[in-house]
Amino acid sequence: MKSIAPTTLSPYQSLAQDGPAAIIVRELSKAFNGRMVLDRISCAVPKGQFVVLLGPSGCGKSTLFRCLTRLVEPDTGTVVINGTEVTALKPSALKALRRQVGFVFQQFNLVKRFSAVDNVLAARLAATPLWRVLLRRFAAADRQLALACLDSVGLMDQAYQRAERLSGGQQQRVAIARAFAQQAELILADEPISSLDPESSENVLQILQRAAREQGFSVLCSLHQVDLAARYADRIIALRQGRLFFDGPASAFTPDLREELYRAARP
Ligand SMILES: Nc1ncnc2c1ncn2[C@@H]1O[C@H](COP(=O)(O)OP(=O)(O)OP(=O)(O)O)[C@@H](O)[C@H]1O
């Protein structure tokens, strides 16, 4: 597949050779207080790939993430997730779509007093009758699924440990297991390793990479660590000053492009 040079952006052509897309973003723009933060972004995440979103601080990565599921409303442009035009959805349909996306955040967002397995079971809330939730009596199949998801992130032995007693890396793995338990096809991970030590960071990226390569998830993950992105990503999308700078296979993101991406951001 041909990579897309920063000056000749044409993500759709490249995707046409790449199979179906989990996310297609077309001409998406967002301004805050009259200042353009995302400027006509067009990019895509092919199904079953681990795609990393890179770019200097303030380039618009989090805003793009939020626009994908309209946690922030884009001003113009469209987002299509697994064939559904998100930007055209009414509120109830939008809620349903968000339930089909596994979110992984920098801050883990776990209930600290709950065990790891109960945190993973939270992913099943939408599919569980209220009385079962109130009594914390989840169906046996859900409990088995939650344990299997913890097993897949290497945390079976910590299943009944309270979240607050787990290390940061383990907590993030519980959050990923929760996304797996949602049985969503798409995982959006916004800076999932920013508060982790190097070993835990690699561990989390290995799990996300495996989720895409072996378990059929499509993963979009924003990172600050360009070296890790180059090592783990199938594909890289890079933003600079609110514009699309690169969208192509990780192997085509050359040292020169890395240098250029971050050059403008340095004093
Ligand atoms: N709700 C908001 N209101 C006003 N400005 C905002 C808002 N959210 C983000 N911005 C601005 O938009 C720009 C892009 O922010 P964003 O958080 O998307 O960048 P980022 O690439 O994720 O940065 P970082 O890597 O530091 O997290 C920044 O200048 C930020 O101050």
Ligand as a Chemical Component Dictionary entry (heavy atoms), coordinates in Angstrom:
data_LIG
# 
_chem_comp.id                   LIG 
_chem_comp.type                 NON-POLYMER 
_chem_comp.pdbx_formal_charge   0 
_chem_comp.three_letter_code    LIG 
# 
loop_
_chem_comp_atom.comp_id 
_chem_comp_atom.atom_id 
_chem_comp_atom.alt_atom_id 
_chem_comp_atom.type_symbol 
_chem_comp_atom.charge 
_chem_comp_atom.model_Cartn_x 
_chem_comp_atom.model_Cartn_y 
_chem_comp_atom.model_Cartn_z 
_chem_comp_atom.pdbx_ordinal 
LIG N1  N1  N 0 -13.110 23.013 25.490 1  
LIG C1  C1  C 0 -12.152 23.784 24.993 2  
LIG N2  N2  N 0 -12.292 25.134 24.964 3  
LIG C2  C2  C 0 -11.339 25.933 24.441 4  
LIG N3  N3  N 0 -10.183 25.465 23.920 5  
LIG C3  C3  C 0 -9.976  24.144 23.920 6  
LIG C4  C4  C 0 -10.944 23.231 24.444 7  
LIG N4  N4  N 0 -10.472 21.959 24.306 8  
LIG C5  C5  C 0 -9.262  22.078 23.718 9  
LIG N5  N5  N 0 -8.968  23.375 23.479 10 
LIG C6  C6  C 0 -7.754  23.893 22.830 11 
LIG O1  O1  O 0 -7.612  23.190 21.620 12 
LIG C7  C7  C 0 -6.231  22.933 21.344 13 
LIG C8  C8  C 0 -6.052  21.436 21.116 14 
LIG O2  O2  O 0 -6.258  20.777 22.338 15 
LIG P1  P1  P 0 -6.201  19.200 22.454 16 
LIG O3  O3  O 0 -6.430  18.862 23.896 17 
LIG O4  O4  O 0 -7.089  18.603 21.452 18 
LIG O5  O5  O 0 -4.687  18.915 22.048 19 
LIG P2  P2  P 0 -3.803  17.603 22.229 20 
LIG O6  O6  O 0 -3.086  17.401 20.966 21 
LIG O7  O7  O 0 -4.659  16.488 22.721 22 
LIG O8  O8  O 0 -2.793  18.054 23.380 23 
LIG P3  P3  P 0 -1.999  17.167 24.444 24 
LIG O9  O9  O 0 -1.119  16.260 23.658 25 
LIG O10 O10 O 0 -1.216  18.180 25.222 26 
LIG O11 O11 O 0 -3.028  16.434 25.267 27 
LIG C9  C9  C 0 -5.458  23.462 22.532 28 
LIG O12 O12 O 0 -4.951  24.725 22.194 29 
LIG C10 C10 C 0 -6.477  23.570 23.620 30 
LIG O13 O13 O 0 -6.179  24.592 24.518 31 
# 
loop_
_chem_comp_bond.comp_id 
_chem_comp_bond.atom_id_1 
_chem_comp_bond.atom_id_2 
_chem_comp_bond.value_order 
_chem_comp_bond.pdbx_ordinal 
LIG N1  C1  SING 1  
LIG C1  N2  SING 2  
LIG C1  C4  DOUB 3  
LIG N2  C2  DOUB 4  
LIG C2  N3  SING 5  
LIG N3  C3  DOUB 6  
LIG C3  C4  SING 7  
LIG C3  N5  SING 8  
LIG C4  N4  SING 9  
LIG N4  C5  DOUB 10 
LIG C5  N5  SING 11 
LIG N5  C6  SING 12 
LIG C6  O1  SING 13 
LIG C6  C10 SING 14 
LIG O1  C7  SING 15 
LIG C7  C8  SING 16 
LIG C7  C9  SING 17 
LIG C8  O2  SING 18 
LIG O2  P1  SING 19 
LIG P1  O3  DOUB 20 
LIG P1  O4  SING 21 
LIG P1  O5  SING 22 
LIG O5  P2  SING 23 
LIG P2  O6  DOUB 24 
LIG P2  O7  SING 25 
LIG P2  O8  SING 26 
LIG O8  P3  SING 27 
LIG P3  O9  DOUB 28 
LIG P3  O10 SING 29 
LIG P3  O11 SING 30 
LIG C9  O12 SING 31 
LIG C9  C10 SING 32 
LIG C10 O13 SING 33 
# 
